[in-house]
Structures are given as C-alpha cells and as structure tokens.
Amino acid sequence: MVSEILCGKGIYCLLFKNSSSSVAVGSLGEFTFNSGWHIYAGSALGPGGLKRALRHARINRDKCGNLRWHVDYISASPDFSLEFIVAAKTSERRECEVAGNIGGTGIRNFGCSDCGCVSHLFYREICPLHEVNEAFKGAGLVPFTVKTIF
C-alpha cells in the first residue's frame, strides 16, 4: 500500500505532467507554464514524514484543499497531473542537494523560501523520471518511485 511505503522522514520529488497554462501561486503571483513536465523537490522531515507527498497527491486528485505551500497551487490546477512521486528515506535535509542535481530551468523562489536555493521547481520537455532517480543517487540516497494512480 502506498501509505505504508511513504512513511518515515525523507525527501521527495513530485513529477507533474502538464499542458500550457497560467497559475496564480500564492504570494509569488501568476506564472505561465510551458507544456511538458515539472519537477518539485521537497522535504518531509516533520511529524507526518513522507505522508506529506500523499497530501499533495490528494490535492492533485481532488483539485482542491488547503493551499499552504507553493506546490499546492500547481497541484490544484486542472492543467497539472501528478504522475510520479520519487522519494528517499533520510532524517537529513537533502532536498536542496537533489534540487541542485536536477537544476535547469526553474521558477525563481518557488518552493525554496526557507533555504538559499534559486528554485525547487524545474521544467523538462520529456518525462524526467530517470533523471530524478539519478539526482537522488548522486546525493547518496536510495530512491523509490510511486506511480500515482489516485
């Protein structure tokens, strides 16, 4: 069961497939997104651990919810479909390293208001699943992938 797999503390990446759209992202304002794939790198080190990723999946499935973090706004957009969650169990704050390994075109200040990174949301034209797994491995983490079928 997915909720059993996504337990404990760790970091994760959400891989969204999307069509061209504009989305208002809280205090960051409105952004235009190109059709393709977007990768969000996040941490789940609090009491709920990796179940935070399931919260994002529920918002994406239901297209509504308490929009608290930047990624929630694209999760709730009808133009974004959460296709994969890639995660690794760790008690260390390593999402910035994984985000740095992914790099590339991103939205400035997205998802990184609590660190010094430029962005935690990145764009790709084609499915980045293999690349994201390699970014985790490059950070010395053992990734596991969940195909979202919510």
Phi, psi and omega in degrees: 000141184300318182295333177284325179291316182269064176233162183084175181275153179176195175232162184209160169234136174259129180249109182258138168258135184214158172265167178301135182194169171241135181225133173279123184247082177045226183287348178286336180099194184267139180231147173261128181250131175287151174297138180149230183230143174234137182245125176247128177257126182221168178246154179220066185257357180280190185300327180280344179059217185294353175296345175302323179297325177294327176300313179298321179296320178294318177299319180294318180294313185274344182059031176197170179147184177283105183277099187254317183253160180310315184296335179299327183292321177281330176300322182279349181289135177294346181271354182245129177240120178285113184263322183218150167241125174248129185219163174214141178278129177195152175258002180261149179281096187241003183296330179293323177294316178295316177301318178296323177292329179283302176051194180095200183294126180215175177260118184305132177072005182284118174072014184226037181287347181251017178212184182262009181290157176286321181200157170238016177231125186230151184252142171220149177282327182240167183305123184263019187304311180299316180300318180293318176301319179293326178296321176295313181298322178297338177266008179077022181253156178256104184278153168228149186243137174241123173278120183283129179228032184290000000 
